[in-house]
Amino acid sequence: MNLSQHNMIVNFIWGIADDCLRDVYVRGKYRDVILPMTVIRRIDAMLESSKQDVLKIKKQLDDAKVTNQHPALCHASGQAFYNTSPFVLRDLKSRSSQHKLKADFESYLDGFSDNVQEILDKFKFRNQIPTMIESDILGLIIEKFTNPEINLSPNPVMDLNGNERLSALDNHSMGMIFEELIRRFNEENNEEAGEHFTPRDVVKLMAKLIFLPVADKIESGTYLVYDGACGTGGMLTVAEETLLQLAKEHNKETSIHLYGQESQPETYAILKADLLLKGEGSEAENMKFGSTLSADGLALKEFDFMLSNPPYGKSWKSDQERMGGKG
C-alpha cells in the first residue's frame, strides 16, 4: 500500500467520526466507537469468505454435542478466530428498526470467538451500543464501515471484468493504519507525550542497535523477544523482522516468539487484534494485560532479547503503592 492509499483510508475512517458522532459524543470519546469498529470491520472482512463453512461446521458440532469446538471452527474459518452468528457486518445495515438492529448487532458480536471477545471487552465497546441506538447512528456507522469504495480486506476487490478495482490491505498496512488513528486521537485529546507510539524509524534504529552487535553470534534455533511496555506491538514486530533478516544473511534458521505486556486497555485490545489478524494466535496468547511493574504477567519467563520504550511521562505512584512502597 502506498502513502496515498494509506492516507485515503485513514482519512475516510477519521471522517466517519465527524459524519456520525459529532452531535452524539464529545470529540474525546470518538475513539470509543471508531477504534473498535475499525478492528471489527477488519476481522469481519477476513471472515466473510468462510462464513458458510463456519456455520456448516458449527451445526455439525452442535448436533454431535461437541463441547470443544474452537479448533474445528478456526480450521473452518482459516483464521485464529471466527464468528458463528448468521450475519456478516454488511447484513446489518438494512435492518428495519432500531430494536431489530440492536438485537442483531449484539447477536453478531456474541458470535465471535473468545479471543475476539476479550478484545471487545477491553475496548468496552458494548457500553456504546445503547448510545448509538438511542441516537439512531448505529446503522449509519455500519454502512460507512462497509462502504464498497473502501477496502479493509486482505483480498483485492475486483470489478465485473475481473480487474482489480481496490487493492488488498495487507497486515502490515492495517497495523500502520491502527497506529495512525491512535496517534491522531492522542493529539486530539492532548494526551501526554509518553502515550504516543514510538516513531517507526526510531524503532528500526533501536532494533539495529540491539541485534547488529551480536549478528555474528546468531545461531539456528528459537529466540524469545520481550517488550514490557509494548503498546500495539510495533516494536516487537520490527524486532522480529530485523532478527529474521540478520539470521537469513548469516544462513541461520530461527524461530522467534514474541512476548509483551501492556497496561492501557484500549491499546492492549489493538495489540491482541493486530496479532490475531496476522494469523499469530499463539503469539497473541503471549501478550499480558496490566502493569509490568506491579503485576508482571511474565515474571517466570526468561528472554533472549528485550527492547522497550516505557511511557516516561506518566506517574508511577500507583504502581509504587501497589508494590508496598510509600506514596
DRENMARGU-247980 format. One line per 3 residues: number of its first residue (from 1); their letters; for each residue y negated, x negated, z of N, C-alpha, C, CB. Coordinates in pm, whole numbers. Glycine has a CB too. Example, Ala and Ser with C-alpha at 12.3 -4.5 7.8 and 13.67 -1.06 7.14 Angstrom:
! residues 2
1> as> 569 -1319 780 450 -1230 780 330 -1320 780 447 -1131 905 | 225 -1285 708 106 -1367 714 -3 -1290 787 60 -1408 572
END
This chain:
! residues 327
1> mnl> 119 -85 0 0 0 0 -124 -88 0 -1 96 122 | -217 -61 -93 -338 -140 -98 -443 -85 -1 -394 -144 -240 | -554 -157 10 -657 -121 108 -717 17 79 -767 -226 110
4> sqh> -736 50 -47 -797 180 -79 -705 295 -39 -829 188 -228 | -574 278 -61 -478 381 -19 -478 395 133 -337 347 -69 | -479 279 201 -483 279 347 -604 357 397 -485 135 401
7> nmi> -721 323 343 -844 388 388 -844 537 354 -965 321 325 | -788 572 239 -784 712 200 -703 795 299 -726 726 60 | -587 745 338 -501 819 430 -564 825 569 -362 756 438
10> vnf> -618 712 616 -683 711 747 -800 808 748 -731 568 783 | -883 803 646 -999 892 640 -958 1039 629 -1088 855 521 | -850 1065 558 -802 1203 547 -758 1255 683 -686 1211 446
13> iwg> -677 1176 754 -630 1219 886 -747 1231 983 -525 1120 941 | -838 1134 979 -957 1138 1065 -1038 1263 1036 -1044 1012 1044 | -1045 1301 909 -1122 1418 870 -1063 1549 921 -1133 1423 723
16> iad> -932 1552 947 -870 1673 999 -931 1710 1133 -718 1654 1014 | -966 1609 1211 -1027 1636 1342 -1159 1710 1325 -1050 1505 1419 | -1244 1662 1237 -1373 1729 1215 -1355 1867 1153 -1462 1644 1126
19> dcl> -1259 1880 1062 -1238 2007 993 -1181 2115 1085 -1145 1987 875 | -1094 2076 1177 -1017 2175 1255 -1053 2180 1403 -871 2145 1243 | -1098 2071 1460 -1109 2062 1606 -1252 2066 1659 -1044 1937 1653
22> rdv> -1350 2055 1572 -1489 2035 1615 -1536 2141 1715 -1581 2035 1495 | -1507 2266 1692 -1557 2372 1779 -1460 2411 1890 -1590 2494 1697 | -1349 2336 1898 -1245 2370 1996 -1232 2262 2103 -1110 2390 1926
25> yvr> -1239 2136 2063 -1224 2023 2153 -1352 1940 2154 -1102 1935 2112 | -1379 1875 2266 -1482 1772 2265 -1426 1652 2191 -1525 1733 2411 | -1512 1569 2136 -1467 1460 2049 -1368 1367 2117 -1586 1379 2001
28> gky> -1385 1346 2246 -1294 1257 2318 -1152 1308 2328 -1346 1233 2454 | -1131 1437 2297 -998 1496 2306 -932 1514 2169 -1006 1629 2377 | -1001 1478 2062 -942 1492 1929 -808 1419 1918 -1038 1439 1822
31> rdv> -801 1305 1980 -681 1221 1969 -557 1290 2027 -703 1089 2039 | -577 1382 2123 -464 1450 2187 -387 1536 2088 -513 1536 2302 | -452 1574 1979 -386 1652 1874 -352 1564 1754 -476 1768 1830
34> ilp> -447 1483 1710 -432 1411 1583 -322 1305 1590 -563 1345 1545 | -316 1228 1697 -214 1123 1702 -72 1177 1705 -237 1036 1823 | -40 1271 1795 97 1324 1792 130 1397 1662 119 1418 1908
37> mtv> 33 1468 1604 61 1536 1478 88 1437 1366 -55 1628 1441 | 21 1323 1368 49 1219 1269 192 1170 1281 -49 1102 1283 | 235 1145 1404 372 1100 1428 472 1208 1386 393 1063 1576
40> irr> 445 1332 1425 535 1442 1392 550 1455 1241 484 1575 1453 | 437 1449 1170 443 1465 1025 521 1351 960 303 1472 965 | 502 1229 1008 577 1116 951 727 1133 975 528 983 1013
43> ida> 765 1168 1098 906 1190 1129 961 1305 1044 926 1221 1279 | 884 1411 1035 924 1528 956 949 1489 811 817 1636 964 | 861 1407 755 876 1366 615 1002 1283 595 753 1285 571
46> mle> 1041 1208 696 1162 1127 686 1289 1210 696 1163 1020 794 | 1276 1330 755 1394 1414 777 1410 1526 675 1387 1474 915 | 1310 1549 593 1313 1663 501 1436 1663 410 1188 1664 416
49> ssk> 1467 1548 351 1574 1543 251 1712 1567 311 1572 1409 180 | 1730 1539 440 1861 1553 504 1872 1680 589 1888 1432 591 | 1774 1769 581 1768 1886 669 1894 1971 661 1648 1970 635
52> qdv> 1935 2006 542 2051 2093 527 2179 2026 574 2065 2137 383 | 2192 1896 553 2310 1824 602 2316 1828 754 2307 1678 553 | 2201 1811 818 2196 1814 965 2234 1952 1017 2056 1775 1016
55> lki> 2181 2057 956 2213 2192 1000 2362 2224 981 2127 2294 924 | 2419 2176 872 2562 2198 847 2647 2129 953 2599 2147 707 | 2616 2003 981 2693 1929 1082 2672 1989 1220 2652 1779 1083
58> kkq> 2550 2032 1250 2520 2094 1379 2609 2217 1401 2371 2134 1387 | 2621 2301 1301 2705 2420 1312 2852 2383 1334 2691 2507 1187 | 2900 2284 1260 3038 2241 1277 3064 2188 1418 3072 2133 1173
61> ldd> 2970 2111 1470 2984 2056 1605 2981 2166 1710 2874 1953 1632 | 2891 2262 1692 2883 2374 1786 3011 2457 1783 2761 2463 1753 | 3061 2483 1664 3184 2562 1652 3302 2491 1718 3215 2589 1505
64> akv> 3302 2356 1708 3410 2277 1768 3384 2245 1915 3429 2147 1692 | 3270 2295 1967 3231 2274 2107 3223 2125 2144 3330 2344 2198 | 3172 2046 2050 3149 1903 2075 3021 1888 2157 3140 1822 1941
67> tnq> 3026 1815 2267 2910 1801 2354 2822 1682 2315 2954 1787 2499 | 2883 1568 2284 2805 1451 2246 2782 1453 2095 2877 1320 2289 | 2676 1519 2054 2650 1539 1911 2557 1435 1851 2592 1675 1890
70> hpa> 2494 1355 1935 2389 1264 1888 2435 1171 1776 2337 1182 2003 | 2547 1099 1790 2586 1005 1682 2609 1073 1549 2712 930 1721 | 2677 1188 1551 2707 1257 1425 2580 1312 1360 2806 1372 1451
73> lch> 2488 1361 1440 2364 1416 1386 2275 1305 1330 2290 1496 1493 | 2273 1190 1397 2198 1075 1343 2258 1030 1210 2199 957 1444 | 2390 1030 1203 2456 993 1077 2418 1090 966 2609 988 1094
76> asg> 2413 1218 1000 2378 1319 901 2234 1306 854 2401 1458 957 | 2145 1271 945 2003 1258 909 1973 1125 842 1916 1272 1032 | 2059 1026 864 2034 893 810 1928 817 886 1993 903 667
79> qaf> 1893 867 1006 1790 805 1090 1843 794 1233 1657 887 1086 | 1761 735 1319 1797 726 1461 1751 849 1536 1736 600 1525 | 1713 955 1464 1662 1078 1523 1693 1192 1427 1507 1067 1552
82> ynt> 1669 1314 1471 1699 1430 1387 1625 1550 1443 1852 1457 1381 | 1632 1661 1368 1576 1788 1413 1673 1898 1374 1434 1813 1352 | 1719 1976 1472 1820 2079 1447 1760 2219 1438 1924 2075 1556
85> spf> 1628 2230 1438 1567 2362 1418 1584 2402 1272 1416 2360 1458 | 1570 2530 1239 1585 2571 1099 1465 2537 1011 1609 2719 1092 | 1364 2472 1068 1238 2452 997 1214 2306 960 1123 2502 1080
88> vlr> 1137 2286 853 1060 2164 834 914 2206 855 1084 2098 689 | 827 2109 873 690 2141 915 618 2231 815 611 2013 935 | 639 2208 687 567 2285 586 609 2433 587 590 2225 447
91> dlk> 728 2465 643 771 2605 653 680 2686 744 914 2612 705 | 614 2620 837 543 2691 943 400 2730 906 540 2607 1066 | 348 2678 799 206 2702 769 179 2843 719 157 2602 666
94> srs> 286 2916 681 267 3050 625 311 3160 722 343 3064 494 | 320 3128 852 362 3229 949 260 3341 955 380 3165 1088 | 307 3465 966 220 3582 952 135 3612 1074 302 3702 921
97> sqh> 174 3565 1191 96 3595 1311 95 3473 1402 153 3717 1386 | -6 3465 1489 -16 3354 1582 102 3354 1679 -148 3360 1660 | 146 3473 1720 260 3481 1812 386 3423 1746 285 3627 1856
100> klk> 408 3461 1620 524 3409 1547 512 3260 1524 540 3482 1413 | 393 3214 1489 372 3071 1466 399 2991 1593 230 3045 1416 | 349 3039 1705 370 2968 1832 519 2956 1864 298 3041 1947
103> adf> 592 3067 1851 736 3065 1881 811 2972 1786 794 3206 1872 | 779 2978 1658 849 2895 1561 813 2747 1575 819 2944 1420 | 686 2719 1604 645 2579 1621 712 2519 1744 492 2569 1633
106> esy> 719 2594 1852 786 2546 1972 936 2527 1947 765 2643 2089 | 996 2617 1870 1136 2601 1833 1156 2476 1749 1186 2724 1757 | 1062 2452 1659 1067 2332 1575 1061 2205 1661 951 2332 1473
109> ldg> 969 2201 1756 957 2085 1844 1083 2069 1929 834 2097 1934 | 1137 2179 1979 1256 2173 2064 1377 2121 1988 1287 2311 2121 | 1374 2130 1855 1488 2085 1775 1500 1936 1761 1480 2145 1642
112> fsd> 1398 1861 1800 1404 1715 1787 1502 1655 1888 1265 1654 1806 | 1557 1542 1851 1648 1468 1939 1573 1415 2060 1714 1351 1862 | 1649 1374 2163 1589 1335 2291 1491 1221 2278 1698 1297 2389
115> nvq> 1518 1126 2187 1427 1012 2175 1291 1054 2120 1489 904 2085 | 1289 1158 2038 1160 1211 1991 1096 1297 2100 1180 1294 1861 | 1178 1368 2178 1125 1448 2288 1047 1362 2387 1239 1521 2360
118> eil> 1097 1241 2413 1026 1152 2505 887 1117 2449 1107 1023 2529 | 880 1097 2320 751 1066 2256 655 1183 2273 771 1034 2106 | 703 1304 2244 618 1422 2258 574 1442 2402 691 1547 2209
121> dkf> 663 1414 2497 628 1430 2639 520 1332 2681 753 1410 2726 | 531 1207 2634 430 1107 2670 295 1139 2606 476 967 2628 | 297 1201 2490 173 1248 2429 117 1370 2503 196 1283 2281
124> kfr> 204 1436 2582 167 1564 2647 122 1666 2540 53 1543 2752 | 191 1662 2427 146 1740 2313 165 1890 2333 220 1696 2190 | 271 1929 2400 293 2072 2419 179 2138 2498 426 2096 2490
127> nqi> 107 2059 2577 -7 2114 2651 -118 2163 2557 -64 2009 2745 | -118 2114 2434 -224 2151 2340 -194 2281 2264 -246 2040 2241 | -69 2326 2266 -30 2441 2184 -107 2568 2222 119 2466 2196
130> ptm> -120 2603 2352 -196 2725 2384 -339 2723 2332 -198 2746 2534 | -404 2608 2344 -542 2598 2295 -548 2617 2144 -602 2463 2333 | -455 2555 2072 -456 2566 1926 -424 2709 1881 -355 2469 1865
133> ies> -337 2776 1954 -304 2915 1919 -421 3007 1950 -178 2961 1996 | -478 2994 2068 -591 3079 2107 -709 3064 2012 -635 3047 2249 | -726 2943 1959 -838 2916 1869 -802 2937 1722 -886 2773 1889
136> dil> -677 2977 1697 -631 3007 1562 -645 2887 1469 -708 3126 1506 | -609 2768 1518 -621 2648 1433 -488 2579 1408 -717 2551 1496 | -380 2621 1476 -253 2550 1459 -205 2559 1314 -147 2608 1553
139> gli> -210 2676 1255 -167 2690 1117 -248 2604 1022 -175 2834 1074 | -378 2597 1045 -465 2516 959 -433 2367 975 -613 2542 993 | -406 2324 1097 -372 2183 1120 -242 2148 1049 -359 2154 1271
142> iek> -142 2235 1059 -16 2212 990 -38 2206 839 87 2322 1026 | -120 2297 789 -149 2299 646 -217 2170 602 -238 2418 611 | -308 2119 681 -376 1994 648 -277 1877 644 -489 1964 750
145> ftn> -190 1868 746 -99 1755 754 11 1759 646 -35 1750 891 | 36 1877 592 137 1888 486 72 1904 347 229 2007 513 | -53 1867 338 -125 1873 211 -49 1793 104 -271 1818 227
148> pei> -17 1853 -10 61 1783 -112 -12 1666 -178 103 1879 -217 | -141 1652 -150 -217 1541 -208 -215 1416 -121 -359 1585 -233 | -152 1425 -5 -140 1308 84 8 1287 116 -222 1328 216
151> nls> 56 1166 97 198 1137 117 217 1049 241 257 1069 -7 | 275 1107 346 312 1029 465 461 1000 468 270 1103 592 | 525 1012 355 669 990 345 699 847 301 732 1090 247
154> pnp> 816 794 340 857 661 290 908 667 146 966 603 380 | 908 786 88 951 803 -51 832 844 -137 1066 908 -62 | 829 800 -262 718 839 -350 726 985 -389 717 752 -476
157> vmd> 613 1044 -424 607 1180 -475 599 1173 -627 486 1260 -415 | 690 1243 -694 697 1238 -839 637 1364 -900 842 1219 -886 | 586 1354 -1023 537 1472 -1093 651 1536 -1172 419 1435 -1187
160> lng> 622 1641 -1246 726 1715 -1318 791 1632 -1428 668 1841 -1378 | 724 1527 -1472 779 1441 -1577 854 1320 -1522 667 1393 -1667 | 869 1316 -1389 941 1205 -1328 858 1081 -1306 1056 1171 -1412
163> ner> 727 1093 -1322 638 979 -1298 587 982 -1154 519 980 -1398 | 563 865 -1099 515 857 -961 372 909 -952 522 712 -909 | 354 1012 -869 221 1070 -850 153 1015 -726 231 1223 -840
166> lsa> 231 999 -618 181 940 -494 281 834 -448 159 1049 -384 | 232 716 -417 321 608 -378 379 629 -240 248 475 -384 | 491 565 -215 556 573 -85 472 503 21 697 512 -91
169> ldn> 491 545 144 422 482 257 526 410 340 342 587 343 | 531 277 328 635 204 398 605 195 548 650 64 339 | 703 145 623 692 144 769 578 58 819 821 96 830
172> hsm> 559 -57 757 450 -146 799 315 -77 779 456 -279 722 | 300 -14 664 173 53 634 148 169 731 172 104 490 | 255 243 764 240 352 859 196 299 995 371 431 871
175> gmi> 251 186 1036 211 124 1162 64 84 1162 297 4 1191 | 18 31 1049 -122 -8 1038 -214 115 1045 -147 -84 908 | -170 226 989 -248 349 996 -257 398 1140 -186 458 907
178> fee> -145 394 1213 -147 431 1355 -252 349 1430 -8 409 1419 | -247 219 1411 -335 130 1485 -482 154 1449 -299 -16 1458 | -508 180 1322 -646 204 1281 -700 334 1341 -657 207 1128
181> lir> -616 438 1345 -658 564 1406 -690 545 1553 -551 670 1389 | -606 472 1622 -628 450 1766 -753 365 1787 -505 381 1831 | -772 263 1702 -892 181 1714 -1018 267 1699 -892 69 1608
184> rfn> -1017 358 1603 -1133 444 1582 -1154 537 1702 -1115 527 1453 | -1046 592 1753 -1060 681 1868 -1112 604 1990 -926 748 1901 | -1066 481 2007 -1115 399 2118 -1265 373 2106 -1040 266 2124
187> een> -1309 339 1987 -1452 314 1965 -1533 442 1984 -1475 257 1825 | -1478 553 1938 -1545 681 1952 -1567 716 2099 -1464 792 1882 | -1469 678 2183 -1475 711 2325 -1538 601 2409 -1337 740 2377
190> nee> -1586 493 2343 -1648 380 2414 -1556 322 2521 -1779 424 2477 | -1427 309 2487 -1333 254 2583 -1350 102 2592 -1189 289 2544 | -1298 47 2699 -1317 -95 2727 -1251 -181 2620 -1260 -131 2865
193> age> -1307 -301 2606 -1255 -393 2505 -1108 -423 2526 -1334 -523 2506 | -1065 -426 2652 -926 -456 2682 -828 -352 2633 -909 -472 2827 | -880 -232 2599 -793 -126 2550 -767 -139 2400 -854 9 2580
196> hft> -844 -223 2330 -830 -233 2186 -711 -320 2149 -958 -289 2123 | -664 -302 2027 -550 -378 1981 -594 -516 1934 -478 -304 1870 | -509 -614 1955 -536 -749 1911 -539 -753 1758 -431 -849 1967
199> prd> -644 -806 1697 -652 -812 1551 -531 -882 1490 -780 -884 1507 | -488 -836 1374 -366 -886 1312 -371 -1036 1286 -339 -812 1182 | -487 -1089 1243 -495 -1232 1215 -481 -1315 1342 -626 -1266 1144
202> vvk> -530 -1260 1454 -515 -1329 1583 -368 -1329 1626 -603 -1261 1691 | -300 -1219 1603 -158 -1210 1638 -77 -1311 1556 -104 -1067 1614 | -109 -1322 1427 -37 -1417 1343 -59 -1560 1391 -81 -1403 1197
205> lma> -182 -1590 1433 -211 -1723 1487 -132 -1749 1615 -361 -1739 1513 | -128 -1649 1704 -52 -1663 1829 95 -1690 1800 -67 -1537 1915 | 151 -1617 1705 293 -1635 1672 319 -1776 1619 337 -1530 1569
208> kli> 229 -1825 1537 248 -1961 1484 236 -2066 1594 145 -1989 1374 | 143 -2044 1688 127 -2138 1800 252 -2143 1887 6 -2100 1885 | 322 -2032 1895 444 -2027 1975 562 -2089 1902 476 -1884 2014
211> flp> 580 -2054 1775 704 -2089 1706 699 -2221 1628 740 -1979 1612 | 583 -2257 1573 579 -2379 1492 616 -2505 1569 441 -2396 1434 | 572 -2522 1696 610 -2643 1768 760 -2658 1792 539 -2646 1900
214> vad> 835 -2548 1786 980 -2557 1811 1060 -2521 1686 1019 -2463 1926 | 993 -2521 1570 1060 -2478 1447 1185 -2560 1418 964 -2488 1329 | 1179 -2691 1444 1294 -2778 1416 1410 -2756 1513 1251 -2923 1421
217> kie> 1383 -2686 1623 1487 -2664 1723 1553 -2526 1712 1429 -2680 1862 | 1506 -2447 1617 1565 -2314 1599 1708 -2327 1546 1479 -2228 1502 | 1800 -2262 1611 1940 -2264 1571 1983 -2124 1530 2029 -2317 1685
220> sgt> 2094 -2116 1460 2151 -1986 1429 2196 -1920 1559 2270 -1998 1329 | 2167 -1794 1575 2204 -1725 1698 2111 -1608 1725 2202 -1821 1815 | 2114 -1562 1848 2035 -1445 1888 1920 -1488 1978 2123 -1341 1960
223> ylv> 1801 -1433 1951 1683 -1464 2032 1622 -1334 2083 1579 -1544 1949 | 1574 -1340 2207 1509 -1226 2271 1360 -1256 2284 1572 -1196 2411 | 1276 -1165 2233 1131 -1184 2234 1068 -1073 2318 1072 -1185 2088
226> ydg> 973 -1110 2403 919 -1017 2503 767 -1014 2502 969 -1055 2642 | 712 -893 2520 568 -874 2537 550 -776 2652 499 -821 2405 | 489 -823 2761 475 -741 2882 358 -644 2879 460 -829 2998
229> acg> 278 -647 2773 168 -552 2756 161 -522 2607 28 -609 2811 | 264 -455 2557 294 -459 2414 219 -360 2329 437 -438 2395 | 142 -268 2386 69 -174 2303 161 -97 2211 -37 -246 2223
232> tgg> 126 -90 2083 212 -22 1987 316 -115 1926 129 40 1878 | 326 -238 1976 431 -329 1933 395 -420 1818 548 -252 1896 | 268 -423 1778 229 -506 1665 254 -654 1687 84 -484 1636
235> mlt> 234 -700 1810 254 -841 1838 402 -877 1830 199 -876 1977 | 487 -789 1877 631 -812 1869 678 -814 1724 708 -705 1948 | 625 -725 1644 663 -718 1503 626 -845 1430 598 -598 1436
238> vae> 506 -895 1450 463 -1018 1385 544 -1138 1436 312 -1042 1408 | 574 -1140 1565 656 -1247 1620 794 -1248 1555 669 -1232 1773 | 851 -1131 1539 982 -1121 1475 977 -1172 1331 1033 -976 1477
241> etl> 876 -1128 1257 861 -1171 1117 846 -1322 1107 741 -1102 1053 | 765 -1380 1197 740 -1525 1194 866 -1603 1226 629 -1562 1292 | 939 -1560 1329 1060 -1632 1368 1167 -1622 1260 1114 -1576 1501
244> lql> 1181 -1506 1200 1280 -1490 1093 1246 -1579 973 1287 -1344 1049 | 1118 -1589 939 1077 -1672 827 1103 -1819 854 929 -1649 796 | 1071 -1864 975 1096 -2004 1010 1245 -2036 1010 1036 -2036 1147
247> ake> 1325 -1943 1059 1469 -1963 1060 1523 -1975 917 1539 -1848 1134 | 1471 -1889 829 1513 -1893 689 1476 -2025 624 1451 -1777 611 | 1356 -2074 654 1311 -2201 597 1396 -2318 644 1165 -2226 633
250> hnk> 1459 -2303 760 1545 -2409 815 1693 -2377 796 1516 -2431 963 | 1721 -2282 707 1859 -2244 674 1940 -2201 796 1930 -2359 605 | 1875 -2125 883 1942 -2072 1002 1949 -1920 992 1867 -2116 1131
253> ets> 2053 -1864 1050 2069 -1719 1053 2047 -1671 1196 2209 -1677 1000 | 1944 -1593 1215 1911 -1549 1350 1909 -1397 1360 1775 -1605 1393 | 1942 -1349 1479 1929 -1207 1513 1827 -1198 1625 2068 -1144 1556
256> ihl> 1730 -1111 1608 1620 -1103 1705 1616 -964 1767 1485 -1135 1637 | 1606 -962 1900 1592 -836 1973 1457 -836 2045 1709 -816 2074 | 1386 -725 2032 1252 -713 2088 1255 -634 2217 1158 -646 1987
259> ygq> 1175 -679 2314 1163 -612 2443 1015 -603 2479 1244 -686 2554 | 977 -493 2542 838 -479 2580 817 -374 2685 754 -448 2460 | 697 -372 2739 658 -271 2837 513 -233 2813 679 -323 2981
262> esq> 485 -105 2831 351 -52 2807 320 54 2911 338 5 2664 | 201 49 2969 166 139 3080 84 260 3037 89 62 3183 | 31 260 2914 -51 372 2869 38 473 2797 -167 324 2776
265> pet> 50 597 2848 148 691 2793 134 716 2643 136 822 2863 | 14 735 2596 -8 764 2456 32 646 2368 -154 800 2432 | -5 526 2412 29 405 2336 179 383 2337 -43 282 2393
268> yai> 241 408 2451 387 396 2462 455 494 2366 434 424 2608 | 401 614 2355 458 713 2263 455 662 2120 383 845 2274 | 343 601 2080 332 549 1945 424 429 1924 186 509 1915
271> lka> 436 344 2026 529 231 2021 671 277 1992 525 153 2154 | 718 376 2070 854 426 2052 869 491 1914 889 526 2163 | 768 567 1875 774 633 1745 783 531 1632 652 723 1725
274> dll> 703 426 1641 700 324 1537 836 260 1518 596 217 1570 | 904 228 1629 1035 165 1621 1140 261 1564 1079 116 1758 | 1133 387 1605 1227 484 1551 1207 500 1400 1210 620 1621
277> lkg> 1082 502 1357 1054 520 1215 1102 400 1132 905 541 1194 | 1111 285 1195 1158 166 1125 1311 156 1126 1099 41 1188 | 1377 257 1184 1522 253 1192 1573 161 1300 1580 212 1061
280> egs> 1488 129 1398 1525 37 1504 1542 114 1635 1421 -75 1519 | 1638 207 1636 1661 290 1753 1700 211 1875 1765 391 1724 | 1783 107 1857 1825 26 1971 1709 -54 2029 1938 -70 1931
283> eae> 1619 -99 1941 1501 -173 1989 1408 -79 2066 1426 -238 1870 | 1402 47 2024 1318 144 2095 1365 162 2238 1320 279 2022 | 1496 152 2259 1551 165 2395 1513 46 2482 1703 180 2390
286> nmk> 1473 -66 2421 1434 -185 2496 1289 -180 2543 1455 -308 2410 | 1216 -75 2504 1077 -62 2544 1068 25 2670 993 -1 2430 | 999 -25 2772 992 43 2901 850 92 2927 1039 -50 3014
289> fgs> 844 199 3004 715 258 3038 676 224 3180 719 410 3019 | 548 189 3200 497 159 3333 427 24 3337 609 162 3434 | 371 -7 3451 301 -134 3469 400 -249 3489 205 -126 3588
292> tls> 385 -353 3409 471 -471 3423 454 -536 3559 442 -572 3313 | 333 -527 3615 307 -593 3744 376 -522 3860 157 -598 3769 | 361 -391 3867 410 -318 3985 538 -239 3960 304 -225 4034
295> adg> 580 -228 3834 703 -153 3803 772 -217 3683 670 -3 3775 | 810 -343 3700 872 -419 3591 1004 -355 3551 894 -566 3634 | 1009 -302 3429 1130 -236 3381 1233 -331 3325 1095 -137 3278
298> lal> 1198 -460 3318 1290 -558 3260 1305 -679 3352 1241 -603 3122 | 1300 -654 3481 1300 -763 3579 1426 -847 3575 1281 -707 3718 | 1536 -790 3533 1664 -862 3534 1696 -930 3401 1776 -766 3570
301> kef> 1606 -918 3305 1630 -978 3175 1565 -1116 3165 1578 -886 3063 | 1624 -1202 3086 1566 -1333 3055 1541 -1339 2904 1660 -1450 3101 | 1430 -1402 2866 1387 -1401 2727 1368 -1544 2675 1257 -1321 2712
304> dfm> 1382 -1556 2546 1364 -1687 2481 1217 -1715 2451 1445 -1694 2352 | 1144 -1610 2416 1002 -1626 2384 923 -1510 2442 981 -1635 2231 | 799 -1539 2480 710 -1435 2529 571 -1459 2472 707 -1433 2684
307> lsn> 508 -1353 2427 368 -1358 2388 305 -1226 2430 350 -1384 2234 | 178 -1233 2469 115 -1113 2522 -36 -1130 2524 168 -1081 2662 | -106 -1019 2513 -250 -1016 2531 -282 -903 2628 -324 -996 2394
310> ppy> -271 -927 2758 -292 -821 2857 -435 -768 2852 -260 -873 2999 | -455 -644 2898 -591 -586 2900 -674 -645 3014 -585 -433 2914 | -733 -761 2989 -805 -834 3093 -925 -756 3147 -852 -967 3040
313> gks> -978 -663 3069 -1098 -594 3111 -1078 -483 3213 -1164 -537 2994 | -952 -455 3252 -928 -345 3345 -905 -396 3486 -808 -263 3300 | -919 -308 3582 -895 -343 3721 -745 -339 3752 -972 -247 3815
316> wks> -699 -433 3834 -558 -438 3874 -540 -392 4019 -502 -581 3857 | -644 -327 4074 -641 -290 4215 -524 -197 4248 -770 -223 4254 | -499 -98 4163 -391 -4 4192 -256 -72 4190 -393 111 4092
319> dqe> -237 -168 4099 -111 -244 4097 -97 -326 4224 -105 -336 3973 | -206 -387 4266 -204 -467 4387 -163 -383 4507 -341 -531 4412 | -218 -262 4515 -186 -175 4628 -43 -129 4624 -277 -56 4629
322> rmg> 10 -99 4504 149 -57 4493 244 -169 4529 178 -7 4354 | 197 -292 4514 282 -407 4548 264 -452 4691 253 -523 4456 | 185 -376 4768 168 -406 4911 53 -493 4944 287 -469 4962
325> gkg> -31 -525 4845 -147 -608 4870 -264 -526 4923 -189 -682 4744 | -367 -595 4967 -486 -527 5019 -576 -485 4904 -563 -617 5116 | -635 -365 4918 -726 -314 4817 -859 -387 4820 -749 -166 4837
END
